[in-house]
Amino acid sequence: MSQLQEQAVLPGLGNFSVRELLILVALMIPTTMVLIDVGMVGVALPAIQADFNIAVDLLSWVLAVGFLLRVPLMPIYGRIGDIFGKKHLYLIGLGIFVIGSIFGAAAFSFGWLIGGRLLQGLGSAASVPLAMALITEAFPQERRGRALGIWNASAPIGLMLGPVLGGVIIETFGWHAIFVIGAALTLVSLLVVVWMVPAPPQPETRSPIDWVGAVSLALTIGGLLLSTTTASVVPFGSPLNLAFWVVTVLALVTLVWNTRRRPDPFIGADVFRNRRFITPAIAVSLRMFAHDGVRFLTILYLANVFGLSPKMLGFFMLFYTAPLLIAVPSGGFLADRWPSRVVGAIGLLVLAAGILWLGFVGPGADSLSLAPGLIVAGLGGGASLTPFTKTAVTSLGSNRVGLAAGLYNTLRFAGIATSTPLLGLLLAWGFARHGGLETVSQPYQLGFQLLVGVAVLGSGIAALIPNTEREDT
């Protein structure tokens, strides 16, 4: 690409140069492919449940298990990327995701499927924080919100295309085929990144990685997730559950001890004292809990109570994902003009209002009565995402962008990792009260009410974000 092309500014595209637009497009494609896979798996849940004859609380793990490795490993991927190069690690993660998709396609048992989802989580742990860090380094502060907003739009694009594509594939070829498509699309996107994304310059000096701190942090997060979200397969108070708690506590003690004794720990106490990092990270975690809960509950509600087919489920969820696509880049545009706490807090309140509508729609109504609530929830959830991202990723300084992105996304996706298992337990408890029937509406409506409370709490946390858009260096 010539120097003129690199410096040319394209009107109507947010004053981005040709080079910047190519970077955005190249990094959007893999994220879109991963989210297409998530969307396809979402509409496949009823078919998977019928094929393996499993209860709803266990079914929730088809979605949640992908985050068991993804969430704890994000900070490690981010920090290694800071030191050894973000692009190369990004490509390795995409390759692992392709292998996990192949395992899913060949799944002949529920356990085999879960193994494939774990591998997908291991690979996708690299994609989001490293893409976010690459964009943060490539774009100046005054255009970073718009750039992150456009890139974040790849998530609703993937979630919009995934259910529609998945519904058609499932009804035509069966649910195994969605993993074949996912592997092929991700492999293509890997080649696009190789071609279009330049590798950032390597640091002149490489500081050693605090592996004790990195591993103890990953074990603390992973152990906490296993301890609190696996009740459907590992009951609370059982020997294995207690073992999870022991690992969590020991890892946390090791993390604290290591942080105090080392002059350059993997994660220092300054991170948790930094309100520009911790408040948007907590707010986005609650936002993701509510966002993923909406998709999980709505799909099962439409399938079990209103009797929609996989193909119809895919098209119906466009009422939620299409507004997300509109609102995510708009949230980035607003984040360049207004304080993050204002945009984020208002967006989460709008999300809560949309979910509240969903909780009032009973089985006696037409399924289209859910559409207004999904539209409003999509607009609110989309607008609230990028303001948190912009503030948190730059909060630890330019030399720790990868680490900030990794830690931020760990808390962000912890919301998803806990959402579906906890909602699955809530639904199972509700169904048990109604003789095991999954066609009654009350458990789903109770789940929607819980999500309203989570979104409102997230709005309150967002209001505490420091009212400054200064980049800390």
N, C-alpha and C positions, 0 to 999 in steps of 0.2 A: 504494500500500500504506500502511495507517495506521501510526501510531507504535506502537500496541499490537501489531499484527501483527509489526512489526520486532523488538520486544523480547520477544515471547512465546517461551517455551522449550518445545519439544515433547518429552515424555517418551519414552524408548526410542530416540531418534534422536541420541544423543551430545550432548544439551544444545545443539543447534543451534536458532537462531531460524528463523522462517519465511523471513525474508529470506536468511539464510545457506544454507538448504536450496535455495531457488530459484537462487541463484548456483551452487551445486554442480551441480544438475541441468542448468542451462543450459550450463555448461562441460564437463560429462561428455558431452553429446550429440554435439558436434562431434568430440571425441576418439574416441568410440565409432565414429562414422561413418568416420573416417580409418582406424581399425584394422579395421573390417569390410572396407574395401577391401583392406588388407594381407592379411587372411585369405583373401579371395576370390582374390586374385592368387596366393597360395601354392598353393592346390589347383588352380589353372589351369596351373601349370608344365608338367605332363606334356602337356596339350592344346596349349599354346603350342609346346613342343618338337616335337611331331609336326606341327603346322601349318607351322612355318617350317623344320623339319628342321635343327636346330642341336644342337651338342654340349653336354654338361652344364656345362662350364666357362663357356661363353657364356650358357647359360640362367640361371646364377646371377645375371647382371647384371640380369635383369628385376626382381629384388628389390633388389639392391644399388644400382642406379643412382638410385633414389629418394632415396638418402642423400648423393649426391655434392654436391648443392647444399644439401640440408637441414642437414647437419652444419656446414659452414663458416659458414653465414649465421645460425645461431641466436644467437650473441652479438650480432650487429649488430641483429637484430630486437629482442632483449631490451633493448639499450642505447637504441635509438630509442624503444622503448616507455616507458622510464623518463623520457624527455624530452618526447615529443610525445603520449603517450597510448597505453595498452596496448590498450584495446578497439578503437579504430579500426584499428590495425595488425593486430590479430587478425582482424578482418572482411576486410581486404584479402587476407590470407593464405588464408582460406577461399575467397574468390572465385577466386584463382589456382589453387587445387587443383581447383575445379570445371572450369576451362578445361582443365587437364591431363587430367582424367578424360574429357572430350569428345574430346580428341586420342587417348587410348587406345582409346576406343570406335570411332573411325574408322580405326584402324591397319590398313593394308593391307600393311605390311612390318615386319620386325623393327626396322629403324631408326626407323620412325614410332612404333612402340610405345615404344621407348626415349626418344624425344623427349617423348612424353606423360608418361612416368614422371619425367623430369627436371622438367617443369612441376609435377607433383604434389609433388615434393620441394621446389621453390622455394616453393610455397604452404604446405606443412605445416611448413616451418621456423619459421613464426610461431606455430603452434598450441600446441605443448607448452610452450615456455618462457614465453609470455605468459599462458597459462591458469594455469600454476604460479605465476607472479608475482601474478596477480590474486587467487588463493586465499590466498597468503602475506600479502598486504596486507589481505584481508578478514577473516581469522581471527586471534584472539590466540594466543600461544605455547602455552598449555595445551590448546588444541583443534586446533592446526595439524596435528599428526600424524594425528589421526583424519580431518580434512578432506582432507588430501592422500591418505590411504589410500583414502577413499571415491572421490575423483576418479580415483586411479590404477586403481581397479577397472574404469573404463571401458575400459582396455586389454584385460584378459581377456574382458570382455563382447564387445568388438568381435572379438577373435580367436576367441571361442567361436561367435559368430553367423556370422562371415565364412566359415569353411570350410563350414559346413552350408548357408548360403544360396548360397555360390558353387558348391558341388557340384551343387545342384539346378538352378541357372540354367545352368551350363555344359552339363549333360546335356540340358537342354530347349531352350536358345536358342544355345549356343555361348559361348566365352570372351569375345568382344567385349561381350556383354551385361552382364558384371559391371561394366564401366566406366560404362555407362549408369545402372545402379542406383546406383553410387557417386556419380555426379554429382548425381542427384536427391536422394539422402539428405543429401549435404553441403549442398546448396542449402537444404533445409528446416532443417537445423541452423543455418545462417547466420542465417536469419530468427528462430530461437529466441533466439540470442545478442543480436540487435538488440533484442528485446522484453524479455528477462529480466535481462540483466547490466548493472548500472549502470556508468557510466564513473567511474573513480577521480578524485579531484580533481587538477587539474594543478599541478605545482610552481610556486611563485611566481616563481622565476628558472630559466631554462633555460641550462645550461652547454653550450657548443659541443661538437659531436661531433668527436673526433679521427679524421677520415676516413683519414688516412695509417695510423694504427694499426689501424683497423677493416679496411681493405682488405688490408693486409699480413698481418693475422691470418687472414683468410679465405683468402688465396692460400697461406699456409703450410699450413693444414689441408687445403685442397683439393688442393694440389700433392702433399702427402704421401700422401693417399689415392690419387690417380691414379698416383703412382710405385710404390706397393707392392701395389695390388690389381687392376691392369689387365693382368696378364700373359697372360690368356686372349686378349686382343685386341692388346696392346702388349707384346711380349716384353721381359724384362729386358735391358738393355744396348743396345736398339735406339735409333736417333736420337730417336724421339719420347719414349721412356722417359727418356733422358738429358735431354731438354728439360724434362720434368716435374720432374726433380731439380734442374735449374738454377733453374727458377721457385721451387721450394720453398726452396732455399738463399738466393736473393736476397731473397725475401719475409721469411724469418726474420731475415736480417741487417738489413733495413729495419725490421722490428718491434723488434728489440733497440735499434737506433740511435734510433728514434723514442721508445721508452720512456725512454731515458736522458736525452734532450734536453728532453722536455716535462715541465712540472710536473704536468699532469693527463692522462696518457696513457690511451688506450682500455683497456688492460689493463696494470696495473703489476706490478712484481716481487712486491709484497705478496700478490698472488693466489696465486702458486706457493709462497710461504713459509707460507701459511695452511693448516695441517694439517686444520682443520675443513672446508676446501673440497677440497683436492687428494686426500686419502685416500679419502673417499667417492666422489669423481668417478672415480678410477681403479678402485675396487672395482666401481662400477656399470657401468663400461665392460666389465670382464671378465664381469660377470653377464649383460649384454646379448649379448655374444659367444656365451656358452654357451646362453642362452635362444633366440636366433634360430637358432643352429646346430641345436638340438634339433628345431625345427619344420622346417627345411630338410632335414635328413638323414632324419627320420622319414617325411615325406611321400614323398620319392623312394624310400626303402627299402620302404615299403608298396606303392607303385605298381609299382616295377620288379622287386622280389623276390617280394612276396606277391600282386601282381596286383590290387590293390584299385582300384575305379572312382572317379572324382572324387566322386560322391555318398557313397560309403562312406568315402573319405578325410576328407571334411568331418565326418562323424559320429564317425569314429575319433579325430580330434584333440580331441574333447570330453574324452577321458581326460586330456589335458594342460591345456586351457584352463579347464575347470570347476574343478579345484583351484586354478588361478591366481586365479579369481574369488573363491574363498573366502579365499585366503591373503593377497591384496594388502591389503584393508582390515584384516585381522587384524594384519598387519605394522605398519600405522599405529597401531593400538590399542596394540600392544606397545611401539612407539617412544615413546609418551607416558609409558610407565612404566619401561622399561629403557633402558640406554645403547644407542645406535645400533650400536656396534661388536659388542655381544653378539648382538642380533637379526640383524644383517646377516651376521656370520660364521657363525652356526649355520645360517641359511637357505641360504647358499651350500654348506655341507657337505651339507645334505640334497639340494640340487640335484645335487651331484656324485654322491651315492649313487644317485639315480634314473637318471642318465645311465649310470652304471656297469652297472646292470641292463640297459639297452637294448643295450649293447655285447656282452652275453653271449647274446642271443637270436639264434639262427641260423635259416636258412631252413627247416630241418627241423621247427621248432616251429610251433605255431599262431600266427597274427598276434596273437591276444588275449594271448599271452605278453608282448607289449610293454606292455600296459596298466598293470601295477603300476609299472614304471619311469616311465612318463609321469605317473602320479598323484603319485608321490613327487617327481619333478622339478618338477612344477607347484606343489606345496605349498612346496617350498624356494625356487624362483625367485620365487614371489609374495611370500612373507614377507620376502625380503631387499631388496625394492625401496624401499618408502617410508622405512625408517630412513635410508638414504643421502640421499634427497631432502630430508627434513626438516632434516638437519644442514647440507647443502651450501648450500641456497638462502638461509639466513639468515646465512651465515658472513661475508659481505662488508659487512654493515650494511644498515640499512633504506633508505638512499638508493641502493643498488646491487642491489636485489632482482632487477630485470629482467636486469641484466648477469650476476649470479650464476646465475640460472636458465638464461640462454642458454649461458654457458660450461659449466655442469654438463651440460646436455643435448647440447652438442657432444661432450664426452667420452663421454657415455652412448651416443649413437647412433653414435659412431665404432666402438663394439663391433659394432653391427649392420652398419655399412658394410663392415667388414673380414671379418666372419664368413663370409657366403655366398661371396664371391669366393675366399677362401683354401680353404674347404672344397670349392668347385667344382674348384679346381686339384688338391687332394688326391684327390678322387674320380676325376678324369680320369687322374691318374698311376696310381692303383690299377687302373682299368679297362684301361689300356694294358698293364699287367703280366699281365692275364688275357685278352689277345686282343681287347680292346675291348668285352667283355661288360659290360653294366650290370645284369645279373641276378645277379651273384655278390655274396656278402654281405661279403667281407673288407674292401673299401674303406670301406663304411659303418661297419663295426665299428671300423676304425682312426679314422675321424672321431669316433665317440663317445668313444673313448679320449682323443683330443686335447681334447675338450670337458670331460672329467673333470678333466684337468690345469689347464685354464683356470679352472674353478670353484673348485678347491682353492686356486689362487694368489689368486683374488679373496677367498676367505675369510681368507687370511693378511694381505692388504692391509687388509681391513675391521677386523681385530683391532688395527690401528695407529691407528684413529680416536681422537682425544683423548676421554677419558672425562669429558665434560661436555656437558650439554644447555643451557648458558647461551646466550642469544641475543646475538650480538655486534652492537653498535650504534655 
